[in-house]
Amino acid sequence: METESETVPNPGLARRSFLGRVGIGAATVVVIAGSGLAYRAYDQGVFAEGRGPAFDPLHTWPDLRGPEALVGAAILAANAHNSQPWAFGISPDRIDVYADHARTTGANDPLFRERDVSLGCALENMVLAARAHGYEPSVSLDPQDATGLVARIRLASGPVVRDRLYEEIPNRRSNRSEYAAAPLAESAIAAMGSLADAAVAPARLHWLTSDTDRRTFADLLVAATSAHNADEDQSRDSFAWWRSSWDEVQAHRDGLNIDGVGLPPAIRTLGKILPPSDRASADATFLDRTRVQATSAAAFGLILVDEPGSLRDRLVGGRLLQRTHLWASANGLGFQHMNQVTERIDRDHQLGRTSPFEAPLEALAGSPTVLGAFRLGTPTVASLPSPRRSIQDVTR
């Protein structure tokens, strides 16, 4: 990899040829050229956002057929830190869903709450895709065993049903930009509330929409993020999923990168050209962005279940979370999973101490059974796609 101070390795590369390859005009080059920055921009994928093998699953999934089509939808589901903690066994009449124990986020998910919710998100995409491909799916949630089996989807013939949520699967993104100052319509809250049907019981939604509740939860998020940064293990394990270069994104096909931070395009481009951030800088950015994100939310949603420690409740809660995210995407709303508070609660429990975040969260929710949280609003920056592993990478 070239550093910022290095120049284009082939001095004979004609400027016209280089411009043709990256597809940019002279005005852009005036801004970024000099000291090899133009080549670094090219090398870092500035002109190829959302492209390359790491993004192929977003474009090829409509061409899949049979049970494989369900797995193609599953790998596009929301998941914590883009860790993609799943594996699948494919048969003609069923799909087995496994937790991939090797793809954990360490101290950020010490009790595996987020892993299990992520698997629930994948399950929801599979159910939607099954109906769209002429299957009638039957979902059974099995106790986790040594192999990591968490669920099984049996497939029978059924009518083809392609609803709006299914069509939104490749478009759904986590939007981490600042949200515009616009309230969330009551009709939107009611519509999302109706998504909690019998298939995902006992998962349900609780809303924080008043100024007081939003401000209180925003303060909790910022405080939890500060505690995260001060926790050496959480900070380290989080940074392990950061992909700082185009080559890393394409090689790993997972994790978080600057395209997903929600920065305006010009700042995002500059961030790619400059040298990679170290962990301390990444933590500082995490805190700064959390302040922006939390204080600009039009509303926060909480997923409630009966037993947050139950695998079954986590899976159905994940299904509801994915449905809600798909609905928001289909209706032009920004949606971001906000896990800092529950991450700190689980981390404190792992360390054998009472969490300072537990009582305030329970007071906001009116319940001690919060599984996860998210924010909604009108985004100011469009979301970019996240890298994804291929079907071959996730089948066993």
Helices and strands as residue ranges (DSSP letters): H 15-22, H 26-32, H 37-43, G 53-55, H 56-60, G 61-63, H 67-74, G 80-82, E 86-91, E 94-99, G 106-108, H 113-132, E 135-141, E 149-157, H 164-167, E 179-180, H 186-193, G 198-200, E 204-208, H 211-230, H 232-239, H 246-252, G 258-260, H 265-273, H 279-295, E 299-304, H 311-330, E 334-337, H 340-350, H 358-365, E 370-379, H 391-394
